[in-house]
Amino acid sequence: MKLNAVGIVCSDLAASLTFYRMLGVGFADFDPENGHYEADLGGGIRLMLDSEAVMASFIDDYTSPAGNDRVSFAVECDTPVAVDAAFAEATGAGYAAVREPFDAFWGQRYATVADPDGNHVDLYAAL
């Protein structure tokens, strides 16, 4: 047994695809007929995005989720400057800033933005 996929339920699948593509995840182009997308993250791990309609198609009495501050994602950037650039690109595109870039005591440049559904995505690089 092995954990090999992480799934996100998306209220706006097109917006989520745009957000995660901006962070370098290789998702296919949006097709309104497709409610499920997968991208290979390497190492046998996949990131899956599903529309609420897809989830409702196989879960009885499905209720749309409303945020979850217990789960976050992290994107490694090549340099501290790249953290600042990714943060500026995300917030410039209208995504919510959670934490402005800063030099963390643990030796990384660190920032956090939120995806279209409010999931936190950390951006980091070694100092």
C-alpha positions in Angstrom: 0.0 0.0 0.0 1.3 3.5 -0.8 -0.1 7.0 -0.8 0.3 8.2 -4.4 -2.3 10.9 -5.1 -3.7 14.1 -3.5 -7.1 15.3 -4.6 -8.6 18.7 -4.4 -12.4 19.4 -4.8 -12.8 22.6 -6.8 -15.7 25.0 -6.8 -14.4 26.5 -10.1 -12.3 23.9 -11.9 -11.1 26.3 -14.7 -9.8 28.8 -12.1 -8.1 26.0 -10.1 -6.4 24.7 -13.3 -5.2 28.2 -14.1 -3.8 28.6 -10.5 -1.9 25.3 -10.4 -0.6 25.7 -13.9 0.8 29.0 -12.9 2.7 27.1 -10.2 4.2 24.7 -12.7 1.8 21.8 -12.5 1.3 20.3 -15.9 -2.5 20.0 -16.2 -4.2 19.7 -19.6 -6.2 22.6 -20.9 -9.7 23.2 -19.5 -12.6 21.3 -21.2 -16.0 22.1 -19.8 -17.0 18.4 -20.4 -14.2 17.1 -18.2 -14.6 17.3 -14.4 -11.5 15.4 -13.4 -7.8 16.3 -14.1 -4.6 14.6 -13.0 -1.0 15.7 -13.2 2.1 13.7 -12.5 4.2 15.5 -9.8 7.1 13.0 -10.2 8.1 10.2 -7.9 4.8 8.4 -8.6 2.7 11.1 -7.0 -0.3 12.7 -8.8 -2.3 15.8 -8.1 -6.0 15.4 -8.9 -8.5 18.2 -9.4 -12.2 17.3 -9.4 -15.3 19.4 -9.9 -18.0 19.3 -7.2 -20.3 17.7 -9.9 -17.9 14.8 -10.3 -17.8 14.3 -6.5 -21.6 14.5 -6.3 -21.9 11.8 -9.0 -20.6 9.1 -6.7 -21.1 10.3 -3.1 -24.7 10.1 -1.9 -26.0 13.3 -0.3 -22.8 15.1 -1.3 -22.2 18.5 0.4 -19.7 20.9 -1.0 -16.7 21.4 1.3 -16.2 24.9 2.8 -12.5 25.4 3.3 -10.0 23.4 5.3 -7.2 25.0 7.2 -5.7 21.6 8.2 -4.3 20.9 4.7 -1.8 22.9 2.8 0.4 22.4 -0.2 4.0 23.5 -0.8 5.8 24.5 -3.9 9.6 24.6 -4.0 11.1 27.5 -5.9 14.6 27.6 -7.3 15.7 30.7 -5.5 14.5 33.2 -2.9 13.9 35.7 -5.7 11.7 33.1 -7.4 9.5 32.9 -4.2 9.0 36.7 -4.4 8.2 36.4 -8.1 5.7 33.6 -7.7 4.0 35.4 -4.9 3.8 38.6 -7.0 2.4 36.7 -10.0 -0.2 34.9 -7.9 -1.4 38.0 -6.0 -1.2 40.1 -9.1 -3.5 37.6 -10.8 -6.0 38.1 -8.0 -5.3 35.2 -5.7 -5.3 35.9 -2.0 -2.1 36.6 -0.1 -2.0 34.7 3.2 1.6 35.6 4.2 3.9 38.0 2.5 7.4 36.6 1.6 9.8 36.6 4.5 13.1 35.1 5.5 12.2 32.3 7.9 14.4 31.3 10.9 14.6 27.8 9.5 16.6 29.0 6.5 14.0 29.5 3.8 12.4 32.3 1.9 8.7 31.6 2.5 5.3 33.0 1.5 1.8 31.7 1.3 -1.0 32.3 -1.2 -4.5 30.7 -1.4 -5.9 28.8 -4.3 -9.4 29.7 -5.7 -11.0 27.5 -2.9 -8.9 29.0 -0.1 -6.4 26.1 0.3 -3.1 27.5 1.4 -0.1 27.0 -0.9 3.3 27.7 0.6 6.1 29.0 -1.7 9.6 28.4 -0.5 13.3 28.3 -1.4 16.5 27.8 0.6 18.2 31.0 1.6 
